[in-house]
Amino acid sequence: MSPRRSDSRNRMVLSAAVLLREYGASATSIDRVLAHSGAPRGSVYHHFPGGRAQLIDEAVALAGDFIAGLIDAATQADDPVEAVDAFFALWRDRLVESDFRAGCPIVAVAVETNDDAPQLARSAAAVFARWQEALAALFVQHGLPEERGKRLAAFIIAAVEGAVIMCRAEQSTAPLDAAAAEIHDLLVYVLRTRPETGPGPRP
C-alpha cells in the first residue's frame, strides 16, 4: 500500500471518530466522512470493503485506544485518587475546548440501534470493558478486593459518560464537576481510610 493511500485511510478513520463524537452514529455517513477527511470517493471501498459499518467499527477502535491510552497514562500516578481526578479533568477540557460539541464516540455508537451492523454494539461494549479493566487494575493495585475494584471502575465510567451527556445538554460543566467531586470523596474514603492491616470487604 502506498503512503498516500495509507494516509487517506487513516484520515477517514480519524474523521469518522471526530464526527461520531460531535454528530452521532446515524449522522456519520460516508459522504460526511469524505467531506471532512478530504479523501477521494474511490478510496472508500478500496480501504473499507465492509463499507460504512467497517469504517465506523474502526473509528470506535481508534477512539477506544485513544482514551485507553489516556487512562493508562493517568494510572501511572502514585495516587489513584489523583489519577481519577485527572480522568475527569480530561473530559472537562474536551467539553470546554469543543464548546460542548464533543461527546464520547463510543456512546454515540452504543445508544443507537444498529440492526444492520450488530458488531458495532459489541465493539462499543468491548471498549467500555477495556476502560473498566484498566481502572479496576489500578484499584486492586492499591489494595481493593478485585470485585470491589471492578464495581468502582464500572461506576466511574458510567458517571463520566452520563455527566458528559448532561453537560452537552446543559452547555455547562456543572454535572461533570459534581460527579467528579462526589467520586473524589468516595475514593478518598475507600482508598485512603483502609485499615493498615490490609484490604478486605467493607460494610
C-alpha positions in Angstrom: 0.0 0.0 0.0 1.4 3.4 -0.9 1.9 6.1 1.7 -0.7 8.2 0.1 -3.4 5.5 0.3 -2.5 4.7 3.9 -2.7 8.4 4.7 -6.2 8.6 3.1 -7.4 5.6 5.1 -6.1 7.0 8.4 -7.7 10.4 7.7 -11.1 8.7 7.0 -11.0 6.7 10.3 -10.0 9.8 12.3 -12.7 11.9 10.6 -15.3 9.2 11.4 -14.2 9.3 15.1 -14.5 13.1 15.2 -17.9 13.1 13.5 -19.2 10.3 15.8 -18.4 12.3 18.9 -20.0 15.5 17.5 -22.9 14.3 15.5 -23.6 10.7 16.5 -23.6 7.4 14.6 -26.5 7.9 12.3 -25.2 11.2 11.0 -21.8 9.9 10.3 -22.3 9.0 6.7 -19.7 8.1 4.1 -20.4 11.4 2.3 -19.8 13.3 5.5 -16.6 11.4 6.3 -15.3 12.1 2.8 -16.1 15.8 3.0 -14.4 16.0 6.4 -11.3 14.0 5.6 -10.8 15.2 2.0 -10.3 11.6 0.9 -11.2 10.6 -2.7 -14.5 8.8 -3.0 -12.9 5.9 -4.8 -10.9 5.1 -1.7 -13.9 4.1 0.4 -14.4 0.5 -0.8 -10.7 0.1 -1.5 -9.9 0.7 2.1 -13.2 -0.4 3.7 -14.7 -3.3 1.7 -17.2 -3.7 4.5 -18.5 -0.2 3.8 -19.8 2.2 6.4 -20.0 -0.4 9.1 -16.4 -1.3 8.9 -15.4 2.4 8.9 -17.4 3.1 12.0 -16.1 0.0 13.7 -12.5 1.1 13.1 -13.3 4.6 14.3 -14.7 3.1 17.5 -11.5 1.1 18.0 -9.4 4.2 17.3 -11.3 6.3 19.9 -11.2 3.4 22.4 -7.5 3.1 22.0 -7.0 6.9 22.5 -9.0 7.1 25.7 -7.4 3.8 27.0 -4.0 5.3 26.4 -5.0 8.4 28.5 -6.4 6.1 31.3 -3.2 4.1 31.2 -1.1 7.3 31.5 -3.3 8.6 34.3 -3.0 5.3 36.2 0.8 5.7 36.3 0.2 8.2 39.1 1.2 7.0 42.6 -2.2 8.2 43.9 -5.2 6.6 42.4 -7.5 9.4 43.6 -5.3 11.9 41.6 -5.5 9.6 38.6 -9.3 9.6 38.6 -9.4 13.3 39.2 -7.2 13.7 36.1 -9.6 11.5 34.1 -12.5 13.8 34.9 -10.3 16.9 34.2 -9.5 15.4 30.7 -13.2 15.2 29.8 -13.9 18.6 31.2 -11.2 20.1 29.0 -12.6 18.3 25.9 -16.0 19.7 26.6 -14.9 23.2 27.1 -12.5 23.2 24.2 -15.2 21.9 21.8 -17.8 24.4 23.1 -19.7 21.3 24.4 -19.9 19.7 21.0 -17.6 16.8 21.6 -19.1 13.8 23.4 -17.9 10.2 23.5 -17.9 8.4 20.2 -18.3 5.1 21.9 -21.6 6.3 23.5 -22.7 7.6 20.1 -22.5 4.1 18.7 -23.8 2.3 21.8 -27.0 4.2 22.2 -28.2 3.8 18.6 -29.9 0.8 17.1 -27.6 -0.9 14.5 -29.6 -3.9 13.3 -27.7 -3.9 10.1 -24.3 -3.9 11.9 -24.7 -5.6 15.3 -20.9 -5.8 15.6 -20.8 -2.1 16.4 -22.6 -2.6 19.7 -20.2 -5.4 20.5 -17.2 -3.2 19.7 -18.6 -0.4 21.9 -19.1 -2.9 24.8 -15.5 -4.2 24.4 -14.1 -0.7 24.6 -16.1 0.1 27.8 -14.8 -3.2 29.3 -11.2 -2.3 28.4 -11.5 1.0 30.2 -13.1 -0.6 33.2 -10.4 -3.2 33.4 -7.7 -0.5 33.4 -9.3 1.4 36.3 -10.1 -1.8 38.2 -6.5 -2.9 37.9 -5.4 0.4 39.4 -7.7 0.0 42.4 -6.7 -3.6 43.0 -3.0 -2.5 42.8 -3.8 -0.1 45.7 -5.4 -2.7 47.9 -9.0 -3.1 47.0 -10.5 -6.5 46.5 -10.9 -7.4 42.9 -14.7 -7.4 42.9 -14.9 -4.0 44.6 -12.4 -2.6 42.1 -14.5 -3.8 39.2 -17.6 -2.2 40.6 -15.9 1.1 41.3 -14.4 1.1 37.8 -17.8 0.5 36.2 -19.4 3.2 38.4 -16.8 5.8 37.4 -17.1 5.1 33.7 -20.9 5.3 33.9 -20.7 8.5 35.9 -18.3 10.1 33.4 -20.3 9.1 30.4 -23.6 10.2 31.9 -22.2 13.5 33.1 -20.7 14.3 29.7 -24.2 13.8 28.1 -25.7 16.1 30.7 -23.0 18.7 30.2 -23.7 18.8 26.5 -27.4 19.2 27.0 -26.9 22.0 29.7 -23.9 23.6 28.0 -22.3 23.6 31.4 -19.6 21.6 33.2 -21.7 21.6 36.3 -22.8 17.9 36.0 -19.3 16.7 35.4 -17.9 18.8 38.2 -20.5 17.4 40.6 -19.8 13.8 39.6 -16.0 14.4 39.9 -16.4 15.9 43.4 -18.6 13.1 44.7 -16.3 10.3 43.2 -13.2 12.1 44.6 -14.7 12.0 48.1 -15.8 8.4 47.7 -12.3 7.3 46.6 -10.7 9.2 49.4 -12.9 7.2 51.9 -12.5 3.9 50.2 -8.8 4.0 49.3 -7.2 6.3 51.9 -9.1 5.1 55.0 -8.5 1.4 54.6 -7.1 -0.3 57.7 -3.3 -0.7 57.6 -3.7 -4.4 58.2 -4.7 -4.8 54.5 -7.6 -4.8 52.1 -10.9 -6.5 53.0 -14.6 -6.2 52.4 -16.1 -3.0 53.9 -19.6 -2.8 55.2 
